[in-house]
Amino acid sequence: MTAEEIKERYSMREIIGRYGLEANRAGFIRCPFHKGDRTPSLKIYEKSYHCFGCGETGDIFTFVEKMDNLSFKEAFLQLGGEYEKSSCFSTKLAVYKAQKAQEEREREQEKVRKKKELNNLLIDIYRDYLETYEPLSDAWCETYNALQKQLYLHEYLNEGI
């Protein structure tokens, strides 16, 4: 049952009856929440209560909470409430996480693709430079070493696929 169904099912008079309390004709009882109450000061309404002595007010759940020193959840369960696990939230959460994971994979694939493009471009540039320099000159050796590094990176990037 939901909280609203419980409120519809039980009246405040039924709830106080569980604790051995009975309202007079005017709907008052002695307040169980404060001491020194010689005359009834807690007014019982159909679905709620109010104490004119201590100011305590609430509904059937609040009354059960105060009388038995319970949390709302415990009072709700004691009155016959049931918590339903909403599969809707967990399903939406799973879909959201899956979408985020897919987006992350796509971003990573795009980064790898861009690195490969840049690497291929650098390999082409270094090969062109090798043809313009005198073999074994300082510029040719530096370009050759840079080309070897790019070829190594190209091989490394292609292993990840």
C-alpha positions as CSV (number, residue, x, y, z in Angstrom):
1,M,0.0,0.0,0.0
2,T,1.1,3.5,-0.6
3,A,1.0,6.3,2.0
4,E,-2.2,7.7,0.5
5,E,-3.9,4.3,0.5
6,I,-3.0,3.9,4.2
7,K,-4.4,7.3,5.0
8,E,-7.7,6.4,3.2
9,R,-7.9,3.0,5.0
10,Y,-7.3,4.2,8.6
11,S,-8.9,7.0,10.5
12,M,-7.1,8.8,13.3
13,R,-9.6,7.3,15.8
14,E,-8.6,3.8,14.7
15,I,-4.9,4.6,15.2
16,I,-5.4,6.0,18.7
17,G,-7.5,2.9,19.5
18,R,-4.5,0.7,18.8
19,Y,-2.8,2.4,21.8
20,G,-5.8,2.0,24.1
21,L,-6.8,5.6,23.9
22,E,-10.4,6.8,23.3
23,A,-11.5,10.2,22.4
24,N,-14.4,11.9,24.3
25,R,-17.5,13.1,22.5
26,A,-15.8,16.3,21.5
27,G,-12.9,14.4,20.0
28,F,-10.3,15.2,22.7
29,I,-7.8,12.9,24.5
30,R,-5.1,13.6,27.1
31,C,-2.0,14.3,25.1
32,P,0.5,11.4,25.4
33,F,3.4,13.6,24.2
34,H,3.6,16.0,27.2
35,K,3.3,15.6,31.0
36,G,0.9,17.5,33.3
37,D,-2.2,17.3,31.1
38,R,-5.1,17.2,33.6
39,T,-7.7,17.8,30.9
40,P,-7.8,16.5,27.4
41,S,-5.9,18.9,25.1
42,L,-5.2,16.8,22.0
43,K,-8.0,17.1,19.4
44,I,-8.5,14.1,17.1
45,Y,-9.7,14.9,13.6
46,E,-10.6,12.5,10.9
47,K,-7.0,12.2,9.4
48,S,-4.9,14.2,11.8
49,Y,-4.5,15.5,15.4
50,H,-3.4,18.7,17.2
51,C,-2.5,19.3,20.8
52,F,-3.5,22.7,22.1
53,G,-1.2,22.3,25.1
54,C,2.2,21.4,23.6
55,G,1.5,22.3,19.9
56,E,2.2,18.7,18.7
57,T,0.4,18.1,15.3
58,G,0.5,15.6,12.6
59,D,-1.2,12.7,10.7
60,I,-1.4,9.0,11.4
61,F,2.2,8.4,10.5
62,T,3.4,11.1,12.8
63,F,1.3,9.7,15.7
64,V,2.7,6.2,15.2
65,E,6.3,7.6,14.9
66,K,6.0,9.6,18.2
67,M,4.2,6.8,20.1
68,D,6.6,4.0,19.2
69,N,9.7,6.2,18.6
70,L,10.0,5.1,15.0
71,S,11.3,6.7,11.8
72,F,8.7,7.5,9.1
73,K,9.8,4.4,7.1
74,E,9.3,2.1,10.1
75,A,5.9,3.7,10.9
76,F,4.9,3.3,7.2
77,L,5.8,-0.4,7.2
78,Q,4.1,-1.0,10.5
79,L,0.9,0.4,9.1
80,G,1.1,-1.9,6.1
81,G,3.0,0.1,3.6
82,E,5.1,-1.4,0.9
83,Y,8.0,0.1,-0.9
84,E,8.1,-0.6,-4.6
85,K,11.4,-0.6,-6.4
86,S,10.9,1.5,-9.4
87,S,12.5,-0.3,-12.3
88,C,11.9,2.8,-14.4
89,F,14.7,4.7,-12.6
90,S,17.2,1.8,-12.7
91,T,16.4,1.2,-16.4
92,K,16.9,4.9,-17.3
93,L,20.1,4.9,-15.3
94,A,21.4,1.9,-17.1
95,V,20.5,3.4,-20.5
96,Y,22.2,6.7,-19.5
97,K,25.4,4.9,-18.4
98,A,25.4,2.9,-21.6
99,Q,25.0,6.0,-23.7
100,K,27.9,7.7,-21.8
101,A,30.1,4.7,-22.3
102,Q,29.4,4.6,-26.0
103,E,30.1,8.3,-26.3
104,E,33.4,7.8,-24.5
105,R,34.4,4.9,-26.8
106,E,33.6,7.1,-29.8
107,R,35.7,9.9,-28.5
108,E,38.6,7.6,-27.9
109,Q,38.3,6.1,-31.4
110,E,38.2,9.7,-32.8
111,K,41.4,10.5,-30.9
112,V,43.2,7.4,-32.2
113,R,42.0,8.2,-35.8
114,K,43.3,11.8,-35.6
115,K,46.7,10.5,-34.2
116,K,46.9,8.1,-37.1
117,E,46.2,10.8,-39.6
118,L,48.8,13.1,-38.1
119,N,51.3,10.3,-38.0
120,N,50.7,9.4,-41.7
121,L,51.1,13.0,-42.6
122,L,54.4,13.3,-40.7
123,I,55.7,10.2,-42.4
124,D,54.9,11.6,-45.8
125,I,56.6,14.9,-44.9
126,Y,59.7,13.2,-43.6
127,R,59.9,11.0,-46.7
128,D,59.7,14.1,-48.9
129,Y,62.4,15.9,-46.9
130,L,64.7,12.8,-47.2
131,E,64.6,13.2,-51.0
132,T,65.6,16.9,-50.8
133,Y,68.6,16.6,-48.5
134,E,72.1,15.3,-49.3
135,P,72.3,11.6,-48.0
136,L,74.1,11.3,-44.7
137,S,74.1,15.1,-44.1
138,D,73.1,16.4,-40.7
139,A,69.6,17.4,-41.9
140,W,69.2,14.1,-43.7
141,C,70.2,12.1,-40.5
142,E,67.8,14.1,-38.3
143,T,65.0,13.7,-40.8
144,Y,65.8,10.0,-41.1
145,N,65.7,9.5,-37.3
146,A,62.3,11.4,-37.1
147,L,60.9,9.2,-39.8
148,Q,62.0,6.1,-37.9
149,K,60.2,7.4,-34.8
150,Q,57.0,8.1,-36.8
151,L,57.2,4.6,-38.4
152,Y,57.5,3.1,-34.9
153,L,54.5,5.1,-33.7
154,H,52.5,4.1,-36.8
155,E,53.2,0.5,-36.0
156,Y,52.3,1.0,-32.3
157,L,49.0,2.8,-33.2
158,N,48.0,0.1,-35.6
159,E,48.5,-2.6,-32.9
160,G,45.8,-1.0,-30.8
161,I,43.1,-1.8,-33.5
